Amino acid sequence: MAVPVPSSVEPAQRTRLPGLRRALAPIADARGTTRTMLWLGVGITLAFILIALFAPVIAPYDFDTFQANGERFDQLEAPSTDHLMGTNVQSTDVLSRIIWGTQTELKVVLVSLFFSISIGVPLGLFAGYFGGKLDRALVLVMDALFVFPFLLLAIVIAFLLADKVGQGILSAAIAITVVYIPLYFRVVRNHTISIREEPFVEAARALGARPLTIIRKYVFFNVVQNVPPLATLNAADAILTLAALGFLGYGIQPTDGAEWGYDVNRAVSDAASGIWWTGLFPGLAIVLLVVGLTLLGEGLSETINPVLRKRPKAEADLSGSVAEAETP
């Protein structure tokens, strides 16, 4: 026996679907270079995500496997049918390390972005809306973090966490998180300061709405639209920061997972001997993922931002008015 669906569910569905359509409308209406850039970035980023998700299935070996069937792999073996991208000085398969490294890179980036957004956005909302001493104190702290170059700050944080947390995914994510919290704070705070003086916020305040209610219902949804493009661009920069940490020896330990920056560091000495595959393929992986995330971020920025978004120009049909004007 079929259970009747309450009629109250239908209006909720009707209100959700139009809201989703309005949110996706700018992306669907993207044209020209913006559309090409956006979907190319989506394709490259999605390919790396699928590689990371299915790494246990598609990787020929584990990231630290150096032998099979009781026989050790040859060191620095050139690309062949047995090892499509060759082997490195540790006799591990380069292709397997790149595939497992994709999973490591995306894990660190996702964790760092989650912490950065979870901390930077609320701080920016409260500082921008309330102002006063809270705003001045937070601005002072964020400006102090901005004084340090991003990579130097990440190295300092990773060095301090090495003894307590270790050199793993969590420590690398925390080091990158500290770098990007001031960016989200600045963007959200500046936008909140302009939004809090808008008439609809003044009307809600005059009707007796509490500050937390105003921030949650009116300010947040007008400010959060700037976060996705910024998060995507920061993800591309986080890949470079993580690779730099691994190259300098402050990233993830080789026993904890594969990391492209560490592989590039190990391949520096190989390049002098004409061994190109140990450094070329990890470097290409870094470049491709950074390019994909950058194209995605720029495409989202030009699509979501109403100032940058280009709307198709409607062509006016003036033939009828011209005919009427010529009629005596």
C-alpha positions as CSV (number, residue, x, y, z in Angstrom):
1,M,0.0,0.0,0.0
2,A,1.4,3.3,-1.1
3,V,2.0,5.9,1.6
4,P,0.6,9.3,0.7
5,V,3.2,12.0,0.6
6,P,2.2,15.1,2.6
7,S,1.4,18.1,0.5
8,S,3.8,20.2,2.6
9,V,6.7,18.4,1.0
10,E,5.9,19.7,-2.5
11,P,6.4,23.5,-1.7
12,A,9.7,22.7,-0.1
13,Q,10.9,20.9,-3.2
14,R,9.7,23.7,-5.4
15,T,11.7,26.2,-3.3
16,R,14.9,24.2,-3.3
17,L,15.1,23.5,-7.0
18,P,14.7,27.1,-8.1
19,G,17.4,28.1,-5.5
20,L,19.7,25.4,-6.9
21,R,19.0,26.6,-10.4
22,R,19.8,30.2,-9.5
23,A,23.1,29.1,-7.9
24,L,24.1,27.1,-11.0
25,A,22.7,29.6,-13.6
26,P,25.9,31.7,-13.8
27,I,28.0,28.6,-14.5
28,A,25.6,27.3,-17.1
29,D,25.5,30.8,-18.8
30,A,29.3,31.0,-19.0
31,R,30.5,31.7,-22.6
32,G,33.6,32.1,-24.6
33,T,37.0,32.0,-22.9
34,T,35.5,31.8,-19.4
35,R,33.5,28.7,-20.3
36,T,36.5,27.0,-21.9
37,M,38.7,27.9,-18.9
38,L,36.2,26.7,-16.4
39,W,35.4,23.3,-17.9
40,L,39.0,22.6,-18.8
41,G,39.9,23.2,-15.1
42,V,37.0,21.0,-14.1
43,G,38.2,18.2,-16.4
44,I,41.8,18.3,-15.2
45,T,40.8,18.5,-11.5
46,L,38.3,15.8,-11.8
47,A,40.8,13.5,-13.5
48,F,43.2,13.9,-10.5
49,I,40.4,13.3,-8.0
50,L,39.4,10.1,-9.8
51,I,43.1,9.0,-9.8
52,A,43.3,9.7,-6.0
53,L,40.0,7.8,-5.3
54,F,40.9,4.7,-7.3
55,A,44.6,4.7,-6.5
56,P,44.5,1.2,-4.9
57,V,43.0,-0.1,-8.1
58,I,45.0,1.6,-10.8
59,A,48.4,1.8,-9.1
60,P,50.6,-1.1,-10.3
61,Y,52.4,-1.3,-6.9
62,D,52.3,0.4,-3.5
63,F,54.2,3.6,-3.1
64,D,57.1,2.0,-1.3
65,T,57.2,-1.3,-3.1
66,F,60.7,-2.1,-4.4
67,Q,60.4,-5.8,-5.3
68,A,57.9,-8.2,-6.7
69,N,57.9,-12.0,-6.7
70,G,61.0,-12.0,-4.6
71,E,63.0,-10.0,-7.1
72,R,64.1,-6.4,-6.5
73,F,63.4,-3.9,-9.2
74,D,66.3,-2.4,-11.0
75,Q,67.5,1.0,-9.9
76,L,66.9,3.9,-12.2
77,E,65.4,1.7,-14.9
78,A,64.2,3.6,-17.9
79,P,60.5,3.6,-18.9
80,S,59.5,0.1,-20.2
81,T,56.6,-2.2,-20.4
82,D,57.2,-3.4,-16.8
83,H,57.5,0.1,-15.5
84,L,55.8,2.6,-17.7
85,M,57.6,5.6,-16.1
86,G,60.7,3.8,-14.9
87,T,62.0,3.4,-11.4
88,N,64.0,5.7,-9.1
89,V,67.1,5.3,-7.1
90,Q,65.2,3.5,-4.4
91,S,63.9,0.9,-7.0
92,T,60.3,2.0,-6.5
93,D,58.0,2.4,-9.4
94,V,57.6,6.1,-10.5
95,L,54.1,5.7,-11.9
96,S,52.9,4.1,-8.6
97,R,54.4,7.0,-6.6
98,I,52.7,9.6,-8.8
99,I,49.4,7.9,-8.4
100,W,49.7,7.5,-4.6
101,G,51.2,11.0,-4.4
102,T,47.9,12.4,-6.0
103,Q,46.0,11.0,-3.0
104,T,48.5,12.5,-0.6
105,E,48.4,15.9,-2.2
106,L,44.6,16.1,-2.3
107,K,44.3,14.9,1.3
108,V,46.6,17.6,2.6
109,V,44.9,20.3,0.5
110,L,41.4,19.3,1.5
111,V,42.3,19.2,5.2
112,S,44.2,22.5,5.1
113,L,41.3,24.2,3.2
114,F,38.8,22.9,5.6
115,F,40.7,24.3,8.6
116,S,41.4,27.6,6.9
117,I,37.8,28.2,5.9
118,S,36.4,27.0,9.2
119,I,38.7,29.5,11.1
120,G,39.1,32.4,8.7
121,V,35.5,32.9,7.6
122,P,33.9,33.1,11.0
123,L,36.7,35.4,12.3
124,G,36.2,37.6,9.3
125,L,32.4,37.7,9.8
126,F,32.5,38.6,13.5
127,A,35.4,41.1,13.1
128,G,33.7,42.8,10.1
129,Y,30.3,43.0,11.7
130,F,31.0,43.9,15.3
131,G,34.2,45.9,14.7
132,G,35.7,47.6,17.8
133,K,38.5,46.0,19.9
134,L,37.8,42.5,18.5
135,D,38.4,43.7,15.0
136,R,41.5,45.6,15.8
137,A,43.0,42.7,17.7
138,L,42.3,40.2,14.9
139,V,43.6,42.6,12.2
140,L,46.8,43.0,14.2
141,V,47.3,39.3,14.4
142,M,46.6,38.7,10.7
143,D,48.9,41.5,9.7
144,A,51.6,40.0,11.8
145,L,51.2,36.7,9.9
146,F,51.2,38.6,6.6
147,V,54.7,39.9,7.4
148,F,56.2,36.5,6.9
149,P,56.5,35.1,3.3
150,F,54.1,32.2,2.9
151,L,56.7,29.5,2.3
152,L,58.9,30.7,5.2
153,L,55.9,30.7,7.6
154,A,54.9,27.2,6.5
155,I,58.5,26.0,7.1
156,V,58.5,27.5,10.6
157,I,55.2,25.9,11.5
158,A,56.2,22.5,10.1
159,F,59.5,22.7,12.0
160,L,57.7,23.4,15.2
161,L,55.2,20.6,14.7
162,A,57.8,18.0,13.7
163,D,58.7,16.9,17.2
164,K,55.1,17.0,18.6
165,V,52.9,15.9,15.7
166,G,55.5,14.4,13.3
167,Q,56.0,15.0,9.6
168,G,52.7,13.6,8.3
169,I,49.6,14.7,6.6
170,L,48.2,16.5,9.6
171,S,51.4,18.6,10.3
172,A,51.7,19.6,6.7
173,A,48.0,20.5,6.6
174,I,48.3,22.7,9.7
175,A,51.4,24.4,8.3
176,I,49.5,25.3,5.2
177,T,46.4,26.3,7.2
178,V,48.2,29.0,9.2
179,V,49.4,30.5,5.9
180,Y,45.9,30.9,4.4
181,I,43.7,31.9,7.4
182,P,44.7,35.6,7.0
183,L,43.5,35.5,3.3
184,Y,40.0,34.3,4.1
185,F,39.9,36.6,7.1
186,R,40.8,39.7,5.0
187,V,38.4,38.9,2.1
188,V,35.4,38.1,4.4
189,R,36.0,41.0,6.8
190,N,36.2,43.6,4.0
191,H,33.1,42.3,2.3
192,T,31.2,42.1,5.7
193,I,32.0,45.7,6.5
194,S,30.3,46.8,3.2
195,I,27.4,44.4,3.6
196,R,26.5,45.4,7.2
197,E,25.6,49.0,6.1
198,E,23.1,47.7,3.4
199,P,19.4,48.6,3.8
200,F,18.3,45.0,4.2
201,V,20.7,44.6,7.1
202,E,19.6,47.9,8.7
203,A,15.9,46.8,8.3
204,A,16.6,43.4,10.0
205,R,18.4,45.3,12.8
206,A,15.5,47.7,13.2
207,L,13.0,44.9,13.4
208,G,14.9,43.5,16.4
209,A,16.9,40.7,14.9
210,R,19.8,39.5,16.9
211,P,23.3,40.0,15.6
212,L,23.9,36.2,15.2
213,T,20.7,35.9,13.3
214,I,21.6,38.7,11.0
215,I,25.1,37.3,10.4
216,R,23.7,33.8,9.7
217,K,20.7,34.7,7.5
218,Y,21.7,37.9,5.7
219,V,25.4,38.6,5.9
220,F,26.9,35.1,5.5
221,F,25.2,34.2,2.2
222,N,26.2,37.5,0.6
223,V,29.8,37.0,1.7
224,V,30.3,33.3,1.1
225,Q,30.1,33.6,-2.7
226,N,33.7,34.9,-2.7
227,V,35.0,31.8,-0.9
228,P,34.8,29.1,-3.6
229,P,37.0,30.9,-6.2
230,L,39.4,31.9,-3.4
231,A,39.5,28.3,-2.1
232,T,40.2,26.9,-5.5
233,L,43.1,29.3,-6.2
234,N,44.5,28.7,-2.7
235,A,44.3,24.9,-3.4
236,A,46.6,25.4,-6.4
237,D,49.0,27.5,-4.3
238,A,48.8,24.9,-1.5
239,I,50.0,22.2,-3.9
240,L,53.1,24.3,-4.6
241,T,53.6,25.0,-0.9
242,L,53.4,21.3,-0.1
243,A,55.8,20.4,-2.9
244,A,58.2,23.1,-1.6
245,L,58.0,21.7,1.9
246,G,58.7,18.2,0.6
247,F,61.6,19.4,-1.6
248,L,63.2,21.1,1.5
249,G,62.6,18.1,3.7
250,Y,59.9,19.5,5.9
251,G,57.0,17.8,4.3
252,I,55.6,14.3,4.7
253,Q,58.0,11.5,5.7
254,P,58.8,9.0,2.9
255,T,57.5,6.2,5.1
256,D,54.1,7.8,5.5
257,G,53.2,8.4,1.9
258,A,54.4,9.4,-1.6
259,E,54.9,13.1,-2.1
260,W,55.8,14.8,-5.4
261,G,58.1,17.4,-3.9
262,Y,60.2,14.8,-2.2
263,D,60.5,12.8,-5.5
264,V,61.7,15.9,-7.3
265,N,64.3,16.5,-4.6
266,R,65.6,13.0,-5.0
267,A,65.7,13.4,-8.7
268,V,68.0,16.4,-8.7
269,S,71.1,14.3,-8.6
270,D,69.7,12.0,-11.3
271,A,69.4,14.8,-13.8
272,A,73.1,15.4,-13.9
273,S,73.6,11.8,-15.0
274,G,71.0,12.1,-17.8
275,I,68.3,10.3,-15.9
276,W,65.2,12.4,-16.8
277,W,62.2,10.3,-15.9
278,T,62.6,10.4,-12.1
279,G,62.1,14.2,-12.0
280,L,60.1,14.8,-15.2
281,F,56.9,12.9,-14.3
282,P,56.5,14.2,-10.7
283,G,57.2,17.7,-12.0
284,L,54.5,17.3,-14.7
285,A,52.0,16.0,-12.2
286,I,52.6,19.2,-10.0
287,V,52.3,21.5,-13.1
288,L,49.1,19.8,-14.4
289,L,47.3,19.8,-11.0
290,V,48.2,23.4,-10.3
291,V,47.1,24.5,-13.8
292,G,43.8,22.6,-13.5
293,L,43.0,24.2,-10.1
294,T,44.1,27.6,-11.3
295,L,41.9,27.4,-14.4
296,L,39.0,26.2,-12.2
297,G,39.5,29.1,-9.8
298,E,39.8,31.8,-12.4
299,G,36.7,30.4,-14.2
300,L,34.7,30.4,-11.0
301,S,35.8,33.9,-10.2
302,E,34.7,35.3,-13.5
303,T,31.5,33.3,-13.4
304,I,30.3,33.9,-9.9
305,N,31.5,37.5,-9.4
306,P,28.8,39.7,-10.9
307,V,31.3,42.4,-11.7
308,L,33.5,40.2,-13.8
309,R,30.7,38.1,-15.3
310,K,30.0,38.9,-18.9
311,R,26.4,38.6,-19.9
312,P,25.4,38.0,-23.5
313,K,24.2,41.2,-25.2
314,A,20.7,41.1,-26.4
315,E,20.3,42.3,-30.0
316,A,17.5,44.8,-30.4
317,D,15.1,44.3,-33.3
318,L,14.7,47.8,-34.7
319,S,13.1,46.8,-38.0
320,G,9.6,47.3,-36.8
321,S,10.2,50.8,-35.4
322,V,12.1,51.8,-38.6
323,A,9.2,50.6,-40.8
324,E,6.7,52.5,-38.7
325,A,8.9,55.7,-39.0
326,E,8.9,55.4,-42.8
327,T,5.2,55.0,-43.0
328,P,3.5,58.3,-43.9
